[in-house]
Amino acid sequence: MMGDFLQPWHILVLLFVAGLLMVPAIFYILTLVRVLNKCASASRTIEPAMMWFYFVPLFNLVFHFFIVVNIAKSLSNEFKRRGMSIAEDAPGRTIGFVACICGVCKIIPHLNVFFYMLYFVPWIIYWLKIAGYSRMLDRAPETDILAGAP
């Protein structure tokens, strides 16, 4: 009876759905990579290429915290370097942590569906915040206030 459940078309549907779910995640990582590339190497606390570790299953539950912390530090360093003031001390860190915590809670049995749905809200807000910071860096002059160089 159980063997009747897993038909070849079920696998195809699962692969298709998994592929669809990967598309936004790829664009999310591309956004993170772009914002880090806009930061001077001296401002970065994590390398842009490391963002792709987000796709390692289970490891990403912990690594996403490192991504959020290090992007916040990198952006803060870059904003200071360019002499820009922003309202947040650690740009995006709070909403990023909320997304990370909801992401970890997705592994809780019987509550995982709830946390999967809940995860998308702060994750998208974090993504939009980082994209906004990226646009701010595009508009800001590329001067190094800390070094006194134009």
Secondary structure by P-SEA (a helix, b strand, c coil): cccccccaaaaaaaaaaaaaaaaaaaaaaaaaaaaaaaccccccccccccccccccccccaaaaaaaaaaaaaaaaaaaaaacccccccccaaaaaaaaaaaaaacccccaaaaaaaaaaaaaaaaaaaaaaaaaaaaaccccccccccc
